[in-house]
Each structure stands twice: as structure tokens, then as C-alpha cells.
Amino acid sequence: MNTVRMTAAQAMVKWLSLQLTEEGDRFVDGVWAIFGHGNVAGLGEALQKAGNGLPTWRGQNEQTMAHAAIAYAKAKKRRRVQAVTSSIGPGATNMVTAAALAHVNRLPVLLIPGDVFANRRPDPVLQQVEDFDDGTVSANDCLRPVSRYFDRITRPEQLLTALPRALRVMTDPANCGPVTLSFCQDVQVEAYDWPEAFFEPKIWRIRRPEPDAYELDAVAKLILAAKSPVIVAGGGVIYSGAEQDLADFTTRHAIPVIETQAGKSALAQSHPMNFGAAGVDGSAAANALARKADLVIGVGTRFQDFTTGSWSLFEAKGRKIVSINVHAYDADKHGAIGLVADAKVALAALGAKLGGHKAPAPDAVSRAEWLAAVDRHCSPPAGAGLPSDAQVIGAVQRATGENAIAMCAAGTMPGALKLLWQPSQGGYHMEYGYSCMGYEIAGAMGLKLARPDREVICFVGDGSYMMANSELASAVMRRVPFTVVLTDNRGYGCINRLQRGTGGEAFNNLYQDCNIEQQPEIDFVAHAGSMGAFAVKAKDIADLEAQIAAARARDIPTVIVIDTDPTDGPGFGDAGHWWDVAVPEVGTTEKLKQAYAGYLASAAKQNTVN
């Protein structure tokens, strides 16, 4: 057997550079890196030597580097990934939040934190977390519960099995998620005689699981018998590349589609069978369909509580739930009839079974009324006063075209965008599985790197911007252009409304309600500008539209700040649905007593069969 001698870090870098997609691209596009004493001498040296064979990019924070990598993988429909490496200690634990985000959203990212010495000679090393009762534990063990695959590399030859396992997880449509290879720093620099065959290029194909014949027949019979079926389109439609298949299926069989956060834009809003967002932040038309549906057909969805109205939305007597998903865990939730299969394959197989069958036509009038209401709600303000989030969304919608992708993660805007944004196919990118404040700026950079052909609009509130904004500097350094619409409502306006809506008093959310000596007046324009971005404050909605248009000519990020009304919420009319947020059982105010009585009434409608 022919061998080649190199360090473990050099072997990892070379092997990763040779893992290919079916299209011939590197599956691991490159590595985000902040170097420290746990990875600079080993991985740092190996990455420097690799050059463009496996590019390295400098970020500002380990968590936000990972957010950028996750957004890239999401935009690439899980077909390509990026890696992130950190030192030991705080660099590694900074990635725990990002790993949880990827785990919840079923998104692949390769995390390579440095670790303590496998030989233990210098213990305890700088930044080492010592477990008094377990000598095998390090800070990196925090990543175990939020990794789909975790391995600690304590010998070079362990990479011979660990690396293929890592790629196998990230390319598995069912088990896809974050992988952590905790790399002991002394092992990174240790030499080993590697088999030359280990470095043969390998193509990784994403499989498409076929449906079980029995499950397929059972689901087809349910659809044929249904009087009011509805499809709930989740992110699995997009990851499968089944957008056109869904459009054909819903058109041919007249089954209306409602959307989750992850599934929004699988079907363009202009499609006549798209009735909009479902659930807590859902449209009136979509939720009306959901309430009367006798058959709910989930396609690639986890049936998260926002989608199901905490399992109180699908209220028709005797209604059944079908769940088409690549993973049996998701397919069998809440008493669903599971169809374990890839979305694209399943829709084709079901279409063949259904033939020319058409369900009773949905109420097209309700859809038209809903879209007309959206237009009214998003129209420019008639008078003075701060604009609402809906009016900001309307301005951005008018100033962009079908090429735009709206993205966000936390606060008021996710619900408002799901409710009001009218995307073309692929024109929506939301991290709402973990709803992670601080994802937005880094996520916008990762999204734009993955989709340089699309205009990326990042919606972020002032609270989320304050949590993580430093990757603006990275985007400037790399000349990655996107537009940030920073809505300043002077605090956590979304949670302030939730607090008051559940019987509480305004407390510790808006700055004016905090235990402070002085209301902060943060100059977000100066702050963003100091990192090299083009920053400007929009005077009003008309100015916001003009600034959105002007941003398209720049090759750096543009940050547009606009003051908004903190009291305005995303819902209107009969849109939206109840969400299970626990309310105190006893309290001293009449407002709290009424809130608890309303909570009990809504909770009584929950159907939580598991």
C-alpha cells in the first residue's frame, strides 16, 4: 500500500478539498476561521498551504461565522456547505448557539473546534474547562447535544473513519445537520503515513428515498376521499428541489397550498393556489382553509407550533394529518399518517396514483380579499407619525423586483414578512426554527455568497442588530453587497407586545421601560459606517424606497436605518391565530386574570395527540 506522510491537519484539509458534488464543485466550499492556540499551529498551517484549494475566510465571531455558513448551506438547498474552525475554550463554545440553530433547522455545517491535548501532558492548558469527575470531558462536549454527529479526534488515524462519517451525515437528507469534529491540538500537528487511496476524489450524491408502496396507497386513498384537503408546504420542498413539482401537483389536483416559514416561496405568491402563510402568523385565507380541512397534507414540514397554532388550528372534526417527510421522526408526529420519502419523488408518485383527480375548488375570493388587504396594510402612511413594520415591508416590496430575496430571523419582522411579503419563487429566506437574534447580518452575507445573482434584503430590528453586527466588516472586506433595512423601535418591540398581550405590564423590553438612568440614543448610521458599510437614515417611507434602489449600484453592504412604531404588530383583521405562551395562573391585576381565562379557553381547543 502506497502512503503519504503528513500531519493530521494537513490530511483533513486535503481530504475535504477533494470531496465533490455531482456538479463537480467542492462539497465543502471553504473554511471560516478565527485562529487561537487550539488551531493556529495545526489547522492554520494546513489551510495556509492549501490556498485556493480550500479557501480560508476571516470572520469576526465564531458564532456569526457559523451563521454565515449555515445561511450559505440553506441557500444552496443543502447541496454545498462551509466549515468553521475555532480555538479551544470560548472560541468553541461560541459556536454552540449556531450548532443548535443548524440542528433545529436540519442544515449542514462542519464545525472544527480545537480541543485540549490528547496526551494531557500540559493539563490544564489555557482555556481548558476541567471536569472534576470525568477526565475525558472538555468544553467542546457542550456541542454534543446540538450536533447530528460528534467526534473527538485523539489519534490521527481516526480521521480515516471520522471524515467519511461527517460527510455522510451532511449529505443524508434525513439525518442532515451540524457535524462537530473536536480536534485535539497536539493531534492536529502529529504526522501519520496516510494511504494514498484516502485522497482519491469522491462524489457525494444526495439520495432521494422512494415511498413505501403501502404508505403511498394509504395516502392516495385519503386524498381521493377528502372533501377539503390542504397542503402545508415546508422547507423540505425547497431542499428537495421540488418547487415546480409542487406547483404542478397543486394545479393538477386543485389542492390549495399554505406555507410554513421554511417553505415560504417554494410556490410564488402569484400562484393562484398559494393561499399564504399558515398558523400563528398566518393569513386569513390560509387559516380559514386550515380550520375546515378534513385532510392536512404536510410536505417537508416539522409541524412547528407556529404552523399549527400550537395544535389548535386544524380543528375540523375527524380531520386527518398526512406527513410526507424524508425522516420517519418527522413523518410520524402527532398521530400523522406518515409517507417517508423525498418530497419530489413523493409528489410524482402521488400524482401518478391520483390521475386526473381534482379536489373541490378552494375559495378563490378569500385569497383575492386577503391579497387586497395586504396591499392596503402595506401602503404608504397617509399622515404623520412613525411607519409600521408593514409599511416598511410594503416600501421594500415596491422598490424591488422578482429578483429580491427577503431574509430575517427574529423579532417582529419574521411574522410580518411571512404574513405580508409576496415573493417570487425562492424569494424568501427565514431562520425561524431557532429564531436566533443575531443571525441576520451574517446570514445575509452567507446568503449573498450562495446567491450572487439575487438581490438580498436583510430585515433586522435594532435589538437583533445590537446582538451581532460585526460581520458587516467581513462583508465589506470581501465586497459582498446586500441591503440591511434596520428598523429602530428602541428596544424589543416584539416581546413588549407579547408581554402586554399575555396580561403583563411593559417591563424591561423597550428602553423606556427598563431600569436605566438615561434613554440611549444609538447612532446606527455612524456605527455601520465605522465598519465600512454605506449607511444612511431614511427620512420616511418614500426615502426608504429611493435608498433601496440606490443600494443596488454598490459593491459593499448598505445599511438603511428607519424609525418605526414599537406598538404596531404584524397582524390585522382576522389574520393570525392563537399561540400557546404560558400565562400566570394567579395574579393581582384584572388584566392578568382576563388573560389567563382567555388562555384556558384557547388551550381547550388543542389537539395534542402524539
N, C-alpha and C positions, 0 to 999 in steps of 0.2 A: 504493500500500500504506500503510495507516494504521500508525503506530508509536507507542510509548510510551517515554519516556526514563526509565531508572532504572539503578541500579548493577547489576553482575553478581550480587552477593549478594542484592540485593532481587529480581532476576529469578528466581534459583534458588529462593528461599523461596516466591515467589508461584506459580511453576510447580509445585513439589512439593505445595502446598496444593490444587491443582486436579486431581490425579491420583486417580482414584476406582476403587473395587472395583465389581463387578457389583451389590452390595447398596447402593451409594450412599455408602459410607464413604470417608474419605481412605485411600488405599493406604498412604501414609506417615503413621502415626498422630501423630507428633511428633518432637522432636529433643532428645536428651540432650546437654548442653553443659557443658564447662568452658572458660571463655574465657581467652585469653592474647594475647600481642601478634601472633599469627598469624591470629586470627579475631575478636577482640573488636570492632574498629572496623568491619569489613565485615559478616560474618555476624551478629555481636552486635547491630548496629544494625538489620539487616533483620528478625531474629527478634523483637526487642522491638516493632517496629512491627506485625508480623503478629499478635501477641497470640494469641488462641484460634483464629485461622485456621490456625496451625501451632504448637501449643503447644511451649514450651521447658521442660525439666526440669533441675534442677541435680543433678549427681551428685558423688561423692567421688573417683573414679578413672576414668581413661579406659577402662582395660581392663574394669572391672566395670560401667561404664555400658553398654559394648558387650555384655557378658554378659547384662545385663537385657534389652537389645534383642533379642538372639538368642533368649533364652527366650520372649519375647513372640511372636516370629515362629514358633517351634516350636509353641507352644500354639495359635496361630492357623492352624496347618496351612499355613503359608507364604502365607496369603491377605492378610495385612497385615504391615507392617514398621515399624521405627523407625529413625531416623537418629542418628548420633553425630558431634559435631564437637569438634575439639581445636585447640590451638595447634600451632605447629611444634615440632620437636625432641622432647623427652621425652614431651610430650602425644601426639604422633603415634605414636611407637614403642611407647608403652604399649598401643596398640590392635593390635599385630601378633599377639600371642597370641590375642586374641579373633577376629581375622580368620582365623587358622589353624583355630580351633575351628569357626567357621561354614563354612569351606571343606570341612573333613573331613566335617561333618555335613550338607552340602548345604542350608544355611539362609541365607536372605537377610537382609542388614543393609546399610545405607548409611553408609559412613564418609566424613566430610568433614574431613580434617585440613588445617589451614592449611599453607602452604608458603612458601618463600623468595620474594624479589622476582623477578618475571619480568624486570623491567628491569635487574636486577643492580647498580643504582647504589650501594646501601649495602653491598654484599658485603664481607666476610662479616658477616651480621647475627647478632644474639644467637641462640644455639642452632643455628646452621647447621652441618651436617656437610659439610665440603669434601672432594671427591674430587680428589686432586692430578692425576689424569689425565683426568677427564671433567667438564666444566663443567655438564653437564645433570643430574647426579646430586644428589639431596638425601636426607635421612634417610627421606623417605616412600617411596623406592624399595624399602625393606625390605618394604613391603606388596605389591609386585608378585607374588611367587610365591604369596601366600596370598589373592589376590583373583581372583574369576572375571572381573572386568572392572576395569581400572585405567586412569585417565586423569589427566593433569596439565593443569589449566586455566590456560593462559598468555595467553589472549585472551578477552574477554567472549563474543564470538560463538561460541566453541567450545561453549558450553552448549547452543546450538541443536541440536547433534547428540549431545553427551555425555549430557545428561539423558535423552532418549528411549532411548539405548542402555542406560543404567543401569537404567531401569525394565524394559526388555525382558529383561535378564538376570535380574532379581529375580523376574519373573513367568513365566520359562521353566521348566517342570517338569524339563527335562533339564539345563539349564545353571545352574540356580538356585544362588546362593551370594553371598558378600560382594562388594560393589562399593566401590571407593575412588575418590573424586573429589578428587584432591590440588589444593587451591585456593590459588594464589599470592596472597599477602596484598594486594599492590598491585592485582591484577586484581579482587579482591572489591569494591573501592571505586570502580572505574572505571565511568563511565557509558557507556551504549550505547542506540541507538534500536532497540528490540525490536519485531518485528512483533506487532501485536495478536492475530493468529491463533495465535501461540505460546502464548497464555494461555487458549485455549479449553479447558474441562474435557474430560478424556479418561477413558473407562472402560477398564480393563485386564482382559481376560478370560484366565483360566488355561486354556490349551488341554489337551485330552485326546487324545494321539496314539492313532490306531487301529492295530491289529496288521496286519502284512503277512499276506496270505492264505496264502502258502506256509508261513511260520513258524507260523501258527496251526494249520494242518493237521498239521504235523510234531509239534507239542507235543501236540495232541489224540490223535494215534495213540500216542504214548509213554505217555500217561496210560491209555488204553484197554488197553494191553498190560501195564501194570505190575501186579505182584503185591503189592508192599509200598511204595506211594508215601507220601511225607510232604511237607507244605507247610512251608516256612520263612518265617514272616511277618516282614517288615522294616518299617522306618519308612515306606516308600513306600505301604503300605496305608493308613496314617493320613493322610499328606499328600494322598492321592488322595480321601480321604473314603470309602474302600471297606470300612469295618469291617463293615457289615451285609452287603455283598456277599460278604465272606469267610465270615461266619457261615452264610449261605445255601448257599454253594458247598461248604463242608466238611460241612455237614449232608446235603445232597442227594447228594453223591458219596462220602461216608464216608472222606474222606482226612483223616487227623489233622493237626493244626497244632502246630508247635513254634515258639518265639519267639526273636527277637534282642532286644538291649537297646532298640533304637529301635522295634521292633514290638510289644513287650510292652504289653498292654491294648488292642490292636486288637480282640482277642477277649477277652471277660471270662473270668476264670479259672474261673467257674462253668459255662462252656460245656462240654458233655461231650466235644467233640472237641479241646479245648485240653489238651495234654499238658505244657505248661510250657516252661521255658527250655531252650535248646539250647546245647551246647558246653562250654567250659571251666567255666563257672558254671551248667551245666545240670542239670536234674532227671534222676533215674534213669529215669523213664518216657520222657522226651523223647529222651535219648541212646540208650536201647535201640532206639527206633524209627529213629533216625538211623543206627545201626550196621548195621541189617539192611535199610535202604531200598534198593530197586533203582532208584527214581526219586526224586530230591530236587528239589522244585519251589520255587525261591526266588521270592518275590513282594515286590518292592521292597526287596531287601537287597543290600548290598555284599559279602556273604560275608566279613566281617571274621574275623580269626584266632580271636577268642573264640567266634564262632559255629561255626566249622568244626573246632575243636580243632587249630588250625594245620594244617588239611588232613589230619588223621589220623582224624577222626570217621566220615566216610562210607566205611566200609571194605568194604561188600558187593562181592563180585567182580562185575565188569561193570556196576556201578551207573552211572547217567547223571544229569547235572545239567541242569535247565532253569532259566533265569533270566529272569523277567518283570520288565522294568525300562524306565523311560522313556528311559534313556540307553544307547546301544549299548556304551559303555565298560564299564559295569557288567554288561550283559546277556551279554557275551562272555567274561567272566573264567573262567580255569581250565578251558577246554575246554567250557564250558557251551553248551547249545543255547539260543540267545537268542530271546526273544519281546519285541521292542521295542514297548512300548505302555504306556499308563496302566493302573494296576492295576485300577481299577473297570471300565474298558472291556474289558480282557483277561479278567477273571473272567466277565463276562457273555458274551463271545464264546465262551470255552471251554465254559461251561455249556451254551450252545446246541449246540455240537458234540458234547458228551458225552451229551446227552439224559438218560435215566434211569439211566445207568451208575453203578454203585456199586463201589468197591474192596472187597477183603476187609476185614472189620471189624477195627479195631485192638484190642489187648488192653486192655479197659476195666479189668481187675483191676489192671494195673500202675499205671494212673492213680489208682485209688482207694487203692492201697497208698502211692503217693507222697504224696498229699494227707494221708493219715493220719500219715505220717512227718513232714510239715511241721508238723502240729498238735502232735505230740509235741515236736519240736525247739524250737518257739516257745512252749511252755507255760511258765508262771512257774517260777522255780527252786525246787527242793524244800528246799534248805538255805541255809546261809550262803555267803558268797563273792560276788564281783563277777558281775553278769549277763553273758551273752554278747550279741553283736550280734543273734543270732537271737531271744533272749528280749526284747530291746528292740523288735525288729520285731513280735513277737507282741503285746506290750503296746500298741503303737500301732495295730495291726490291730484289736484288741479294743475300743479306745477310740474308733475312728472308724467311719463307715459307708460306704456305696457312693459318697457324695459326695466322699470324700477322694482327693487326688492325692498320691502319694509321689514326691518328687524328690530327686536326688542327682547326683554327678558322679565322685568319685574316692575311692580308698582301699578299705577292706573292704566298705563298705555297698553299692556297686553290684552286686557279685557276690552278696552276701547277699540284697539286695532282689529281684534277678532270680530268684533261686532260691526265695525264700520269700514275698514279698509276693503277695497274692491280690487283684488289683484288679478293680473293675468296669470296664466299657468306658471307656477314656480316663483311667483312674485311675493312670497311671504316666508319669513324665517323667524321662528319664535322658540326661545328656550323657555318652556313653561313646565316641563316635568319637574324641575328643581326650582324654577322661578328665582334664579340666583341674581341678586343685586350685584352689579359689578361685571356681569358678563358682557354688557352691551358694547363698550368701546373695543375691547379685544376681540369680541365675536364679530364685530363689523369688519375688522381688519382680516380675520380668518376667512370670512365670507367673501370679501372682495378678492383675496388671493385665489380663492377657488373659482370665483365667477368674475373675472376681469371684464367680461363682456356686458355685465349688467350694472346699472346704477344702484348703489347701495345707500339706503336711507336708514340711519340708526336713530331710533327714538329713545331718549333717555331722560329720566327725571333728575332733578338736582340732587336728591338723596342718593340715587344709584350712582350718579357721576362722582359724587364725593367718595364713594366706597372704592372705586377703582377706575382711574382715568389715565394711568401712566403709559399705557401702550399707544396713546396718541403720539408720544415721542418716537416709538418704534415705527409707527406708520409713516411719520414724517421722514425718518431716516431711510426707509425703504421706498419712499414715494408711492404709498398705497392710498389712492384717493377714495374717500367716501364722505358722506354728509351726515353730520350729527345734528339732530334737532333736539336741543336741550330745553325742556320745559321746566321753568323755575316757579314752583309753587311754595317755596320757602319752608321745606320740610317734607315729611312723609304724608302727603295728602291722601293717598290711597288708604293707608292704615288708619288715619284720622277718621275717615268716613266709616270704615268698618267698626272702629271703636265706638263711634256715636250710634251707628246702626244696630249695635248689639246691646244697647242700653247704657253704655258708658258715657263718661264726660270727656271732652277734649283734654288730653293729657300726654305730654312728652313726645308728641309726633310733629306738629308744626312748631317751628322755633318759638312762636309767640306763646305757646302753651308749655314751654319747658322751664326748668329751674335754672334760669340764666340771668345774668345781670344786664346784658345788652343783646338786642336782636342783631344777629350777624348780617352784614350786607356783603355777600360774596361776589366778587367781580369775576364771573366765569369767562368773560371775553379775555380779560388780561391773563387769567390762568391758562386757558387753552393756547393763547398766543405765545405765552412764555415757553411752551413746548414745541413751537414751530408751526402749529396749525394756523390756518387762516380763520380768524374768529371775528364775529360781528353780532351785535344785538339787533334783532328785528323790532322795528318801531310798532308794527301792527301786523295784521294778517296779510294785507296786501304786500307789505315789505317782505314778509316771510316768503311769499310766493316768488318774489323777484330774487331774493337771495338764494333760494333753492335752484333757480335756473342759472344764476351766475356761477354756482359752485361746480357745475359740470365742466367748466373750462380749466379747472385746476388739477394739478397732479399731486396734491397733498390733501390731507383731511381738511374739511371745512366744518366749523362749529358755529351753529346759528342758535343764539340764546333768545328765548321769548318768555316773558312773564305770563303765567296762566292763573286761572281762578282755582284755589285749592278746595273750594266747596263743591265744585262740579264733578259729577260722576259720569261714567260711560253709558249708563242705561237710560232709556226713556220709554215712555208709553208702557206697553205690556211686554217689552223685551226683558230678557234675563230670567233667572229662576233662583229659587232658594238654594243656599249653600250652608252646609252644616258647620257652623262655627259655635263652639260651646259657649253658652250664656250662663252666668252665675245663677244658681238655683235660688238663692236668697239674697236680698239686698235692701237698702233703705229707701231707694227712690221709686216713685211710681213708674217712671220711665223704665227702670230695670225690671220691675215686676211685669210690665206690659211686654217687654222684650222676651222675657222667659216664657210667658204664656204663648206668644207667637212662635217661639222655638218649639214648644211642646206640640203645638198644632201641626207644624210643618214636619217635625220628626215622626209623627204618627203616620205619615204618608210614605215613609221609607220602606223600600223592599230590599232587604239586605241578605237574600238567600245566597249562600256561598257554595 
